[in-house]
Every structure is written in structure tokens, then in C-alpha cells.
Amino acid sequence: MLAPPLLNRTTMIDPVFQSDNYQLARKLLDASVVRQEAIASNIANADTPGYRRLDVSTDFAAQLRTKLEAGKMSEASSLQPSIVEDLTARSVRPDGNSVEIERELIEMNRNSVEYDYLAEIVTRNIKQMKLAITGRAM
């Protein structure tokens, strides 16, 4: 028996990678990686005079939410998270530094849990694709 053409397999696999859940998880995973970079920078500069806390731009989350609510997650591929100064962070020291090390450690732990969860969602989708291609789960 001949295997179906690649086009048919691709057609079967497309829904896995085009689902809103998968697209959303991928974008949030990207944001989690960028947020980890910001947290690492904040911790490294906790004693730097005048350093201002960094975080992922809130515009990213707002734009992502808009795409999701409009049912246009396929258009979200162009959205990229970016690191910006956290304008809500207040200076905690006389030298103007706005990093609170305890907050950063809490954020780092929260971000790690979110990353693990999102990575699991993406992994499940890839396993579904493998199942569609091979007919075997593992």
C-alpha cells in the first residue's frame, strides 16, 4: 500500500499548528523567554545606581489579546515581545534604582512555572503532529 501524498499529510497536520491554543502558547512562550532576560538584567543591576527595572512591553499583551479576541491568531506571527523600562516601578533607593530583588525573585519563579506550562502545551501539539505523521504516539 502506498503512503498518501505529502500534501495530504500536511493538510492533516496544519490544524495542529494553526490552532489558536498553539499559536497563543508559542507567543506567550516567546514572551516568557524575553521576560527571563529582563529579570536577569534586573537582578544583575540591582546595585547599579540609577538603573530602572525592565519588563516585557504591555503593548505585546494587549495586541495579543486583541488578536485572540478577534479570532485572528494566525496574524499574530508578526507580534514580537520587547523589553522596555517598567514605568510603574518606583525607586526603592535614594540613588534612583527601581529594582526590588525580592520582587524579581518572585517574578523569576512565576515566569519559570509559566514557561514550563507553555512548553508542555507546545510539546503536546508537536506530539499530536508526530502521531498524525507516523500513526504512533512514541
C-alpha positions as CSV (number, residue, x, y, z in Angstrom):
1,M,0.0,0.0,0.0
2,L,1.3,3.4,-0.9
3,A,1.6,6.2,1.6
4,P,-0.6,9.2,1.0
5,P,1.0,12.1,-0.8
6,L,2.8,14.6,1.5
7,L,0.2,17.3,0.7
8,N,-2.5,15.2,2.4
9,R,-0.3,14.7,5.5
10,T,0.4,18.4,5.6
11,T,-3.3,19.1,5.3
12,M,-3.9,16.8,8.3
13,I,-1.1,18.5,10.3
14,D,-2.0,22.1,9.6
15,P,-4.8,22.3,12.1
16,V,-2.4,21.3,14.9
17,F,-0.1,24.3,14.2
18,Q,-2.9,26.7,13.2
19,S,-5.0,26.3,16.4
20,D,-5.4,29.4,18.5
21,N,-4.2,27.5,21.6
22,Y,-0.9,26.5,19.9
23,Q,-0.3,30.0,18.4
24,L,-1.1,31.6,21.7
25,A,1.2,29.2,23.6
26,R,4.0,29.9,21.2
27,K,3.7,33.7,21.5
28,L,3.4,33.5,25.3
29,L,6.5,31.2,25.4
30,D,8.4,33.8,23.4
31,A,7.3,36.5,25.9
32,S,8.4,34.2,28.8
33,V,11.9,33.9,27.3
34,V,12.2,37.7,26.9
35,R,10.8,38.3,30.4
36,Q,13.5,36.0,31.8
37,E,16.1,38.1,30.0
38,A,14.6,41.2,31.6
39,I,14.5,39.6,35.1
40,A,18.2,38.5,34.7
41,S,19.2,42.0,33.8
42,N,17.2,43.5,36.7
43,I,18.9,41.1,39.2
44,A,22.3,41.8,37.7
45,N,21.8,45.5,38.1
46,A,20.1,45.5,41.5
47,D,23.0,47.6,42.9
48,T,23.6,49.8,39.9
49,P,22.8,53.5,40.8
50,G,20.0,54.9,38.6
51,Y,19.1,51.6,37.0
52,R,15.4,51.3,36.0
53,R,13.6,48.0,36.2
54,L,12.9,46.3,32.8
55,D,10.0,44.1,31.8
56,V,8.1,42.9,28.7
57,S,6.1,45.7,27.0
58,T,2.5,45.7,28.0
59,D,1.7,46.6,24.4
60,F,2.6,43.0,23.4
61,A,0.0,41.5,25.8
62,A,-2.7,44.0,24.6
63,Q,-2.0,43.3,20.9
64,L,-2.0,39.6,21.5
65,R,-5.3,39.8,23.5
66,T,-6.9,41.8,20.6
67,K,-5.8,39.2,18.0
68,L,-7.2,36.4,20.2
69,E,-10.5,38.0,20.9
70,A,-10.9,38.9,17.2
71,G,-10.1,35.3,16.2
72,K,-7.1,36.3,14.2
73,M,-4.3,34.4,16.0
74,S,-2.9,33.5,12.6
75,E,-2.0,37.1,12.2
76,A,-0.1,37.2,15.5
77,S,3.1,35.8,14.0
78,S,4.4,39.3,13.4
79,L,4.0,40.2,17.1
80,Q,7.2,40.1,19.0
81,P,7.7,40.8,22.7
82,S,10.2,43.5,23.6
83,I,11.9,44.7,26.7
84,V,11.1,48.2,27.9
85,E,11.5,50.2,31.1
86,D,8.9,49.4,33.7
87,L,7.3,52.8,34.2
88,T,5.2,51.6,37.1
89,A,8.3,50.6,39.2
90,R,9.1,53.1,41.9
91,S,12.6,53.9,43.0
92,V,13.4,51.9,46.1
93,R,16.7,53.5,46.9
94,P,18.0,57.1,47.1
95,D,20.2,56.6,44.1
96,G,17.1,56.0,41.8
97,N,17.4,52.3,41.3
98,S,13.9,50.7,41.0
99,V,14.8,47.0,41.3
100,E,13.3,45.2,44.3
101,I,15.3,42.0,44.5
102,E,12.5,40.1,46.3
103,R,10.0,41.0,43.6
104,E,12.5,39.9,40.9
105,L,12.9,36.5,42.6
106,I,9.2,36.0,42.8
107,E,8.8,37.1,39.2
108,M,11.5,34.7,38.2
109,N,9.8,31.8,39.9
110,R,6.4,32.7,38.4
111,N,7.9,33.1,35.0
112,S,9.6,29.7,35.3
113,V,6.3,28.0,36.1
114,E,4.6,29.7,33.2
115,Y,7.4,28.7,30.9
116,D,7.1,25.1,31.9
117,Y,3.4,25.1,31.4
118,L,3.6,26.7,28.0
119,A,6.4,24.4,26.9
120,E,4.2,21.5,27.8
121,I,1.3,22.8,25.6
122,V,3.7,23.2,22.7
123,T,5.2,19.8,23.2
124,R,1.7,18.2,23.3
125,N,0.9,19.8,19.9
126,I,4.2,18.5,18.4
127,K,3.4,15.0,19.7
128,Q,0.0,15.3,18.0
129,M,1.8,16.1,14.8
130,K,4.1,13.2,15.2
131,L,1.1,10.9,15.8
132,A,-0.6,12.3,12.7
133,I,2.6,11.6,10.6
134,T,3.6,8.2,12.0
135,G,0.5,6.8,13.5
136,R,2.4,6.2,16.7
137,A,2.5,8.2,19.8
138,M,6.1,7.5,20.6
